[in-house]
Each structure stands twice: as structure tokens, then as C-alpha cells.
Amino acid sequence: MSCGRTHQLIAGVAIGSACVVMEADRPEKTLKPFVGAVLSASLTKLPDVLEPAIHPNHRQFFHSVAFAGLLGLVAHKIYRWEPKNKDDETVRFVLLVGAAAYAIHLLLDASTPKCLPLFGTF
């Protein structure tokens, strides 16, 4: 079963590595891989902030397959957004890292025996 620290480690390594790959062909190197790793390790806890793991059936809408699909649609829109300035680029980066970190959390939870509910209960 994945615990919070495992979520953080996997998100940090995955997103940090993805940022390294994205910068591979660029002549100038930035701190984006490091920032992406740290940010994703922090943001992967967001689902458990929204729905705290205080009992075995805590997974509701924000831990559901439906929310994962919605997150994917929103992340695609953000990915296609063309920022006009550096501030917008920063916001886009943070939102994409956050969406990826959240998705990693959901994927790890989906691999447990409890899995993810389709919609959760309302």
C-alpha cells in the first residue's frame, strides 16, 4: 500500500525526471527539474488534504476515476495554453506540475486493494 512518503518520492522523481528530459535540448539549463520535483512532492498530498485519510473509505469524488478524467481535461487545456509573459509561464508550469502530482497520487491509490471509486458518494 502506498503511503504519503511513497507518493511524495514517486511524484518528485517522476516530475523532476520529466523536467530534465524537457530541458535536454535547450542550451540554457534552469532550476525547473529541482523546482518541479520539490513542488510535485508537496502537491501530491492535495487529494488527502481535500479528503483526509481518516478511515478506510475516505476516497470520494476527489479520489475518483471521474475526477481523474476531469483533471486530465483541465491539464490538457493548460498544456495547450500559450503564455504571453514570464508570469503566465510560471503559472502554467505550477498548474501542470500540480495536475501531474495529483494524477500520480490517484494512480498510486488505484493500485491498492481499495482502488478508486468511479464517482464517489455525494
N, C-alpha and C positions, 0 to 999 in steps of 0.2 A: 504494500500500500504506500502511496506517495505521501510524504509529509511536507510541511511547509518549507523546510530547508531543501528538500529534494526539488520541489517546484522552483525555488529560487536558483539553485545550482544549474538545473537544466535550462531554465529561461536565460540566465546570464550567459552560459556557454553558447547556447544556440543563437541568441540575438547578437552577442558580441562577435561570434564567428561569421554570421551573415553580414555584419557591418564591415568586417575585414575583407570579405570577398567582394563586396560592393565597391570598396576603395582600391582594390588591387590594380586597376588600370589607370587610376588617377595619379598624376605626377605629385601632387601635394597630399601629404598624409595629415589626418586630423585626429582628434580625440574621440570621434564618433564611436569606434568599436568599444572603447572603455566606457564612455557615457551610456551607450546602448546596453552594455552588459549590466552596469550598475542600475540603470533605470528599469530595465526589464526584471531584474531580480527583485526590485522593490514593488513594481506594479503587478507582478504575478500573484500577489496576495489580495488584489482587489476583489475577486469573487468571494473570498471568505470574509472580507470586510462587509460586503453587501449582504451576504448570508452566512453568518458565523457558524462554524462547525461545532455547535454546542450539543448536537445529538446526531445519531446516525442518519436520520432522514432530513438533514438540513438543506439538501440540494433541491432547490425550487427553480423558479424561472431563470435566475441569473446563473444557474449551473445546468442549463438545459440545452438540448440539441437545437431547439428553436432559437434560443439566444445566440448560440454559436453561429447559426445561419445568418441572423441579423447582424452580428458582429462582422462576419465576412463581407456582407454587402456594404456596410459602412466603411470597412477598411479598404475595399476596392474603390469606393468614391474618393477617399482620402488619398489613395495611391495615385489616382488619375488627376488629382488637383494639381495645378501648376502654380506654385507660389510666385508672387510678384516681387518679394523682397526677402531679406535675410530673416526677419522676424517670422514671416509666414513659413519659411523653410524650417525654422526651428520648431514651430508649432506642428507642422506636418510630420517631422521626424519623431517628436514626442508622441503624437497620436498613433503613428504606425507602430512604434515600439510598444506602446501601451496595448494596442489591439493584439499584437503578436504575443505579448506576455500573457494576456488574458486567455488567448486561444491555447497557449501551451498549458496553462492551468487546466482548462477544460479537457484537453486531450489526455493529460495525465490522470485526471479524475475519471475519464471514460474508460481507462484501462484497469480500474479497480473492480472488485466484485459488485459494488453498488452501482457502478456505471453512471450514466446521466439520464434524467427523466426526459421524455420527449418535450413536454411543455412545463412541467412542474405543476403544483396545485396553486390555485388562487384563493 
